[in-house]
Amino acid sequence: MVQVYSTLFVVEADIIKSILEENGIKCILLDKHMGTVYPAAVLDSGIRVMVGEEDSDKAHEIIREYLRAMKETEQ
């Protein structure tokens, strides 16, 4: 598995995981529970979104589109 994204926010990690899974990409979140129980423990690496290497390009594209859409709604 390879890391395609990291965040300090549990909600953001869950949203990205859901979006990836809706697009047929299996993924896991590393350190999610640590970020909930003891947030300081994930300050360096964040909550990591991991996918299979074969899905990494598609996952990056989906995440970029999500972040672009989020940025547009903030304006």
Biopython code that builds the backbone (N, CA, C, O; Angstrom):
import numpy as np
from Bio.PDB.StructureBuilder import StructureBuilder

atoms = [
    (1, "MET", "N", (0.838, -1.183, 0.000)),
    (1, "MET", "CA", (0.000, 0.000, 0.000)),
    (1, "MET", "C", (0.881, 1.244, 0.000)),
    (1, "MET", "O", (2.000, 1.238, 0.513)),
    (2, "VAL", "N", (0.348, 2.301, -0.585)),
    (2, "VAL", "CA", (1.074, 3.565, -0.656)),
    (2, "VAL", "C", (0.200, 4.685, -0.098)),
    (2, "VAL", "O", (-1.028, 4.640, -0.169)),
    (3, "GLN", "N", (0.862, 5.674, 0.450)),
    (3, "GLN", "CA", (0.152, 6.832, 1.001)),
    (3, "GLN", "C", (-0.202, 7.787, -0.125)),
    (3, "GLN", "O", (0.648, 8.151, -0.937)),
    (4, "VAL", "N", (-1.478, 8.191, -0.165)),
    (4, "VAL", "CA", (-1.906, 9.148, -1.174)),
    (4, "VAL", "C", (-2.324, 10.490, -0.573)),
    (4, "VAL", "O", (-2.518, 11.469, -1.294)),
    (5, "TYR", "N", (-2.460, 10.525, 0.759)),
    (5, "TYR", "CA", (-2.869, 11.769, 1.398)),
    (5, "TYR", "C", (-2.655, 11.644, 2.890)),
    (5, "TYR", "O", (-2.643, 10.538, 3.430)),
    (6, "SER", "N", (-2.488, 12.762, 3.553)),
    (6, "SER", "CA", (-2.458, 12.770, 5.017)),
    (6, "SER", "C", (-3.092, 14.065, 5.509)),
    (6, "SER", "O", (-3.037, 15.099, 4.844)),
    (7, "THR", "N", (-3.683, 13.981, 6.668)),
    (7, "THR", "CA", (-4.368, 15.128, 7.258)),
    (7, "THR", "C", (-4.344, 14.998, 8.774)),
    (7, "THR", "O", (-4.213, 13.896, 9.306)),
    (8, "LEU", "N", (-4.468, 16.097, 9.451)),
    (8, "LEU", "CA", (-4.561, 16.081, 10.910)),
    (8, "LEU", "C", (-6.006, 15.943, 11.378)),
    (8, "LEU", "O", (-6.264, 15.812, 12.574)),
    (9, "PHE", "N", (-6.942, 15.972, 10.443)),
    (9, "PHE", "CA", (-8.359, 15.984, 10.781)),
    (9, "PHE", "C", (-9.040, 14.655, 10.468)),
    (9, "PHE", "O", (-9.047, 14.208, 9.321)),
    (10, "VAL", "N", (-9.610, 14.030, 11.489)),
    (10, "VAL", "CA", (-10.272, 12.739, 11.340)),
    (10, "VAL", "C", (-11.426, 12.831, 10.339)),
    (10, "VAL", "O", (-11.594, 11.943, 9.503)),
    (11, "VAL", "N", (-12.207, 13.886, 10.418)),
    (11, "VAL", "CA", (-13.361, 14.042, 9.523)),
    (11, "VAL", "C", (-12.909, 14.102, 8.072)),
    (11, "VAL", "O", (-13.509, 13.457, 7.212)),
    (12, "GLU", "N", (-11.862, 14.864, 7.788)),
    (12, "GLU", "CA", (-11.364, 14.966, 6.421)),
    (12, "GLU", "C", (-10.872, 13.610, 5.921)),
    (12, "GLU", "O", (-11.135, 13.242, 4.776)),
    (13, "ALA", "N", (-10.169, 12.871, 6.759)),
    (13, "ALA", "CA", (-9.693, 11.542, 6.376)),
    (13, "ALA", "C", (-10.867, 10.623, 6.056)),
    (13, "ALA", "O", (-10.827, 9.880, 5.076)),
    (14, "ASP", "N", (-11.912, 10.673, 6.881)),
    (14, "ASP", "CA", (-13.099, 9.845, 6.638)),
    (14, "ASP", "C", (-13.807, 10.227, 5.344)),
    (14, "ASP", "O", (-14.273, 9.353, 4.612)),
    (15, "ILE", "N", (-13.892, 11.513, 5.058)),
    (15, "ILE", "CA", (-14.530, 11.960, 3.812)),
    (15, "ILE", "C", (-13.755, 11.446, 2.612)),
    (15, "ILE", "O", (-14.348, 10.911, 1.676)),
    (16, "ILE", "N", (-12.446, 11.600, 2.627)),
    (16, "ILE", "CA", (-11.624, 11.147, 1.506)),
    (16, "ILE", "C", (-11.726, 9.632, 1.348)),
    (16, "ILE", "O", (-11.821, 9.127, 0.229)),
    (17, "LYS", "N", (-11.707, 8.917, 2.450)),
    (17, "LYS", "CA", (-11.865, 7.455, 2.391)),
    (17, "LYS", "C", (-13.193, 7.091, 1.738)),
    (17, "LYS", "O", (-13.240, 6.205, 0.886)),
    (18, "SER", "N", (-14.263, 7.763, 2.127)),
    (18, "SER", "CA", (-15.583, 7.492, 1.555)),
    (18, "SER", "C", (-15.611, 7.776, 0.055)),
    (18, "SER", "O", (-16.155, 6.988, -0.719)),
    (19, "ILE", "N", (-15.030, 8.894, -0.351)),
    (19, "ILE", "CA", (-15.011, 9.257, -1.769)),
    (19, "ILE", "C", (-14.230, 8.218, -2.573)),
    (19, "ILE", "O", (-14.664, 7.804, -3.647)),
    (20, "LEU", "N", (-13.095, 7.807, -2.058)),
    (20, "LEU", "CA", (-12.300, 6.801, -2.764)),
    (20, "LEU", "C", (-13.061, 5.488, -2.882)),
    (20, "LEU", "O", (-13.072, 4.870, -3.946)),
    (21, "GLU", "N", (-13.694, 5.060, -1.799)),
    (21, "GLU", "CA", (-14.442, 3.805, -1.825)),
    (21, "GLU", "C", (-15.643, 3.888, -2.758)),
    (21, "GLU", "O", (-15.990, 2.897, -3.400)),
    (22, "GLU", "N", (-16.284, 5.050, -2.845)),
    (22, "GLU", "CA", (-17.391, 5.244, -3.791)),
    (22, "GLU", "C", (-16.920, 5.099, -5.236)),
    (22, "GLU", "O", (-17.703, 4.773, -6.128)),
    (23, "ASN", "N", (-15.635, 5.345, -5.449)),
    (23, "ASN", "CA", (-15.049, 5.224, -6.786)),
    (23, "ASN", "C", (-14.335, 3.891, -6.983)),
    (23, "ASN", "O", (-13.540, 3.736, -7.910)),
    (24, "GLY", "N", (-14.623, 2.933, -6.111)),
    (24, "GLY", "CA", (-14.096, 1.584, -6.276)),
    (24, "GLY", "C", (-12.671, 1.369, -5.818)),
    (24, "GLY", "O", (-12.043, 0.376, -6.184)),
    (25, "ILE", "N", (-12.152, 2.292, -5.020)),
    (25, "ILE", "CA", (-10.773, 2.172, -4.532)),
    (25, "ILE", "C", (-10.803, 1.773, -3.062)),
    (25, "ILE", "O", (-11.327, 2.504, -2.222)),
    (26, "LYS", "N", (-10.244, 0.622, -2.763)),
    (26, "LYS", "CA", (-10.152, 0.185, -1.377)),
    (26, "LYS", "C", (-9.036, 0.961, -0.701)),
    (26, "LYS", "O", (-7.959, 1.143, -1.270)),
    (27, "CYS", "N", (-9.301, 1.417, 0.518)),
    (27, "CYS", "CA", (-8.276, 2.161, 1.229)),
    (27, "CYS", "C", (-8.415, 1.949, 2.728)),
    (27, "CYS", "O", (-9.448, 1.501, 3.227)),
    (28, "ILE", "N", (-7.345, 2.284, 3.422)),
    (28, "ILE", "CA", (-7.350, 2.228, 4.877)),
    (28, "ILE", "C", (-6.788, 3.535, 5.418)),
    (28, "ILE", "O", (-6.054, 4.246, 4.731)),
    (29, "LEU", "N", (-7.142, 3.832, 6.647)),
    (29, "LEU", "CA", (-6.615, 5.014, 7.324)),
    (29, "LEU", "C", (-5.676, 4.544, 8.419)),
    (29, "LEU", "O", (-6.076, 3.810, 9.323)),
    (30, "LEU", "N", (-4.434, 4.970, 8.333)),
    (30, "LEU", "CA", (-3.463, 4.639, 9.373)),
    (30, "LEU", "C", (-3.433, 5.758, 10.404)),
    (30, "LEU", "O", (-3.474, 6.940, 10.061)),
    (31, "ASP", "N", (-3.361, 5.373, 11.649)),
    (31, "ASP", "CA", (-3.267, 6.301, 12.783)),
    (31, "ASP", "C", (-4.546, 7.094, 13.043)),
    (31, "ASP", "O", (-4.512, 8.104, 13.747)),
    (32, "LYS", "N", (-5.675, 6.651, 12.485)),
    (32, "LYS", "CA", (-6.939, 7.365, 12.711)),
    (32, "LYS", "C", (-7.290, 7.379, 14.196)),
    (32, "LYS", "O", (-7.632, 8.426, 14.745)),
    (33, "HIS", "N", (-7.207, 6.239, 14.833)),
    (33, "HIS", "CA", (-7.604, 6.165, 16.236)),
    (33, "HIS", "C", (-6.615, 6.903, 17.132)),
    (33, "HIS", "O", (-6.998, 7.480, 18.149)),
    (34, "MET", "N", (-5.360, 6.880, 16.752)),
    (34, "MET", "CA", (-4.361, 7.622, 17.517)),
    (34, "MET", "C", (-4.658, 9.116, 17.432)),
    (34, "MET", "O", (-4.509, 9.840, 18.416)),
    (35, "GLY", "N", (-5.076, 9.573, 16.256)),
    (35, "GLY", "CA", (-5.414, 10.982, 16.081)),
    (35, "GLY", "C", (-6.626, 11.391, 16.894)),
    (35, "GLY", "O", (-6.760, 12.553, 17.276)),
    (36, "THR", "N", (-7.513, 10.437, 17.159)),
    (36, "THR", "CA", (-8.703, 10.720, 17.954)),
    (36, "THR", "C", (-8.381, 10.718, 19.443)),
    (36, "THR", "O", (-8.812, 11.601, 20.184)),
    (37, "VAL", "N", (-7.624, 9.723, 19.868)),
    (37, "VAL", "CA", (-7.329, 9.547, 21.286)),
    (37, "VAL", "C", (-6.259, 10.521, 21.765)),
    (37, "VAL", "O", (-6.379, 11.127, 22.830)),
    (38, "TYR", "N", (-5.212, 10.658, 20.958)),
    (38, "TYR", "CA", (-4.080, 11.495, 21.360)),
    (38, "TYR", "C", (-3.569, 12.249, 20.128)),
    (38, "TYR", "O", (-2.582, 11.834, 19.520)),
    (39, "PRO", "N", (-4.226, 13.349, 19.755)),
    (39, "PRO", "CA", (-3.905, 14.070, 18.521)),
    (39, "PRO", "C", (-2.433, 14.451, 18.358)),
    (39, "PRO", "O", (-1.927, 14.483, 17.236)),
    (40, "ALA", "N", (-1.751, 14.735, 19.444)),
    (40, "ALA", "CA", (-0.344, 15.129, 19.340)),
    (40, "ALA", "C", (0.515, 14.017, 18.739)),
    (40, "ALA", "O", (1.581, 14.287, 18.187)),
    (41, "ALA", "N", (0.059, 12.781, 18.843)),
    (41, "ALA", "CA", (0.829, 11.647, 18.333)),
    (41, "ALA", "C", (0.911, 11.634, 16.807)),
    (41, "ALA", "O", (1.801, 10.995, 16.246)),
    (42, "VAL", "N", (0.000, 12.327, 16.132)),
    (42, "VAL", "CA", (0.006, 12.299, 14.669)),
    (42, "VAL", "C", (0.413, 13.643, 14.052)),
    (42, "VAL", "O", (0.216, 13.860, 12.856)),
    (43, "LEU", "N", (0.968, 14.525, 14.848)),
    (43, "LEU", "CA", (1.358, 15.840, 14.321)),
    (43, "LEU", "C", (2.397, 15.753, 13.216)),
    (43, "LEU", "O", (2.383, 16.567, 12.293)),
    (44, "ASP", "N", (3.292, 14.789, 13.293)),
    (44, "ASP", "CA", (4.334, 14.657, 12.272)),
    (44, "ASP", "C", (3.813, 14.059, 10.969)),
    (44, "ASP", "O", (4.089, 14.588, 9.892)),
    (45, "SER", "N", (3.070, 12.970, 11.057)),
    (45, "SER", "CA", (2.656, 12.266, 9.843)),
    (45, "SER", "C", (1.185, 12.424, 9.517)),
    (45, "SER", "O", (0.781, 12.186, 8.379)),
    (46, "GLY", "N", (0.381, 12.817, 10.479)),
    (46, "GLY", "CA", (-1.053, 12.940, 10.255)),
    (46, "GLY", "C", (-1.729, 11.581, 10.160)),
    (46, "GLY", "O", (-1.103, 10.543, 10.373)),
    (47, "ILE", "N", (-2.996, 11.605, 9.841)),
    (47, "ILE", "CA", (-3.754, 10.395, 9.563)),
    (47, "ILE", "C", (-3.517, 10.099, 8.092)),
    (47, "ILE", "O", (-3.830, 10.915, 7.225)),
    (48, "ARG", "N", (-2.966, 8.937, 7.820)),
    (48, "ARG", "CA", (-2.532, 8.623, 6.453)),
    (48, "ARG", "C", (-3.567, 7.796, 5.701)),
    (48, "ARG", "O", (-4.049, 6.776, 6.193)),
    (49, "VAL", "N", (-3.898, 8.260, 4.496)),
    (49, "VAL", "CA", (-4.813, 7.533, 3.611)),
    (49, "VAL", "C", (-3.949, 6.651, 2.712)),
    (49, "VAL", "O", (-3.097, 7.138, 1.969)),
    (50, "MET", "N", (-4.191, 5.340, 2.796)),
    (50, "MET", "CA", (-3.375, 4.366, 2.072)),
    (50, "MET", "C", (-4.237, 3.605, 1.068)),
    (50, "MET", "O", (-5.362, 3.209, 1.372)),
    (51, "VAL", "N", (-3.687, 3.406, -0.144)),
    (51, "VAL", "CA", (-4.375, 2.627, -1.179)),
    (51, "VAL", "C", (-3.370, 1.664, -1.796)),
    (51, "VAL", "O", (-2.162, 1.787, -1.593)),
    (52, "GLY", "N", (-3.892, 0.705, -2.550)),
    (52, "GLY", "CA", (-3.017, -0.192, -3.288)),
    (52, "GLY", "C", (-2.244, 0.582, -4.335)),
    (52, "GLY", "O", (-2.742, 1.556, -4.900)),
    (53, "GLU", "N", (-1.036, 0.145, -4.587)),
    (53, "GLU", "CA", (-0.176, 0.854, -5.542)),
    (53, "GLU", "C", (-0.845, 1.002, -6.907)),
    (53, "GLU", "O", (-0.676, 2.022, -7.575)),
    (54, "GLU", "N", (-1.601, -0.012, -7.322)),
    (54, "GLU", "CA", (-2.254, 0.022, -8.634)),
    (54, "GLU", "C", (-3.357, 1.084, -8.710)),
    (54, "GLU", "O", (-3.766, 1.470, -9.805)),
    (55, "ASP", "N", (-3.837, 1.554, -7.571)),
    (55, "ASP", "CA", (-4.900, 2.571, -7.539)),
    (55, "ASP", "C", (-4.391, 3.971, -7.204)),
    (55, "ASP", "O", (-5.177, 4.915, -7.132)),
    (56, "SER", "N", (-3.103, 4.105, -7.003)),
    (56, "SER", "CA", (-2.586, 5.390, -6.501)),
    (56, "SER", "C", (-2.800, 6.552, -7.467)),
    (56, "SER", "O", (-3.146, 7.650, -7.029)),
    (57, "ASP", "N", (-2.606, 6.343, -8.755)),
    (57, "ASP", "CA", (-2.799, 7.445, -9.703)),
    (57, "ASP", "C", (-4.247, 7.920, -9.716)),
    (57, "ASP", "O", (-4.518, 9.120, -9.668)),
    (58, "LYS", "N", (-5.175, 6.965, -9.781)),
    (58, "LYS", "CA", (-6.597, 7.315, -9.779)),
    (58, "LYS", "C", (-6.979, 7.986, -8.462)),
    (58, "LYS", "O", (-7.749, 8.946, -8.457)),
    (59, "ALA", "N", (-6.448, 7.490, -7.351)),
    (59, "ALA", "CA", (-6.741, 8.071, -6.041)),
    (59, "ALA", "C", (-6.246, 9.510, -5.960)),
    (59, "ALA", "O", (-6.958, 10.383, -5.466)),
    (60, "HIS", "N", (-5.036, 9.761, -6.439)),
    (60, "HIS", "CA", (-4.501, 11.128, -6.430)),
    (60, "HIS", "C", (-5.403, 12.066, -7.246)),
    (60, "HIS", "O", (-5.671, 13.194, -6.832)),
    (61, "GLU", "N", (-5.858, 11.597, -8.389)),
    (61, "GLU", "CA", (-6.718, 12.401, -9.248)),
    (61, "GLU", "C", (-8.045, 12.726, -8.537)),
    (61, "GLU", "O", (-8.512, 13.864, -8.583)),
    (62, "ILE", "N", (-8.637, 11.737, -7.892)),
    (62, "ILE", "CA", (-9.899, 11.937, -7.178)),
    (62, "ILE", "C", (-9.715, 12.909, -6.016)),
    (62, "ILE", "O", (-10.558, 13.776, -5.785)),
    (63, "ILE", "N", (-8.621, 12.763, -5.295)),
    (63, "ILE", "CA", (-8.351, 13.645, -4.151)),
    (63, "ILE", "C", (-8.110, 15.074, -4.624)),
    (63, "ILE", "O", (-8.602, 16.019, -4.007)),
    (64, "ARG", "N", (-7.358, 15.244, -5.714)),
    (64, "ARG", "CA", (-7.136, 16.594, -6.264)),
    (64, "ARG", "C", (-8.459, 17.258, -6.632)),
    (64, "ARG", "O", (-8.668, 18.439, -6.354)),
    (65, "GLU", "N", (-9.347, 16.494, -7.255)),
    (65, "GLU", "CA", (-10.654, 17.038, -7.648)),
    (65, "GLU", "C", (-11.467, 17.425, -6.413)),
    (65, "GLU", "O", (-12.108, 18.475, -6.401)),
    (66, "TYR", "N", (-11.445, 16.600, -5.393)),
    (66, "TYR", "CA", (-12.156, 16.905, -4.148)),
    (66, "TYR", "C", (-11.611, 18.191, -3.523)),
    (66, "TYR", "O", (-12.384, 19.066, -3.132)),
    (67, "LEU", "N", (-10.289, 18.308, -3.428)),
    (67, "LEU", "CA", (-9.680, 19.495, -2.814)),
    (67, "LEU", "C", (-9.963, 20.747, -3.637)),
    (67, "LEU", "O", (-10.187, 21.821, -3.077)),
    (68, "ARG", "N", (-9.953, 20.617, -4.960)),
    (68, "ARG", "CA", (-10.269, 21.755, -5.831)),
    (68, "ARG", "C", (-11.714, 22.203, -5.590)),
    (68, "ARG", "O", (-11.988, 23.399, -5.481)),
    (69, "ALA", "N", (-12.631, 21.241, -5.508)),
    (69, "ALA", "CA", (-14.035, 21.569, -5.278)),
    (69, "ALA", "C", (-14.225, 22.229, -3.905)),
    (69, "ALA", "O", (-15.012, 23.166, -3.767)),
    (70, "MET", "N", (-13.514, 21.746, -2.912)),
    (70, "MET", "CA", (-13.611, 22.334, -1.581)),
    (70, "MET", "C", (-13.096, 23.770, -1.575)),
    (70, "MET", "O", (-13.679, 24.642, -0.933)),
    (71, "LYS", "N", (-12.009, 24.007, -2.289)),
    (71, "LYS", "CA", (-11.440, 25.351, -2.358)),
    (71, "LYS", "C", (-12.414, 26.317, -3.058)),
    (71, "LYS", "O", (-12.557, 27.470, -2.652)),
    (72, "GLU", "N", (-13.068, 25.834, -4.100)),
    (72, "GLU", "CA", (-14.023, 26.668, -4.823)),
    (72, "GLU", "C", (-15.222, 27.044, -3.962)),
    (72, "GLU", "O", (-15.748, 28.151, -4.080)),
    (73, "THR", "N", (-15.659, 26.124, -3.091)),
    (73, "THR", "CA", (-16.816, 26.422, -2.247)),
    (73, "THR", "C", (-16.468, 27.388, -1.130)),
    (73, "THR", "O", (-17.357, 28.032, -0.574)),
    (74, "GLU", "N", (-15.191, 27.502, -0.791)),
    (74, "GLU", "CA", (-14.763, 28.422, 0.263)),
    (74, "GLU", "C", (-14.740, 29.861, -0.229)),
    (74, "GLU", "O", (-14.775, 30.787, 0.581)),
    (75, "GLN", "N", (-14.682, 30.066, -1.530)),
    (75, "GLN", "CA", (-14.549, 31.423, -2.071)),
    (75, "GLN", "C", (-15.845, 32.131, -2.114)),
    (75, "GLN", "O", (-15.904, 33.284, -2.543)),
]
sb = StructureBuilder()
sb.init_structure("model")
sb.init_model(0)
sb.init_chain("A")
sb.init_seg("    ")
for serial, (resi, resn, name, xyz) in enumerate(atoms, 1):
    if name == "N":
        sb.init_residue(resn, " ", resi, " ")
    sb.init_atom(name, np.array(xyz, "f"), 0.0, 1.0, " ", f" {name:<3s}", serial, name[0])
structure = sb.get_structure()
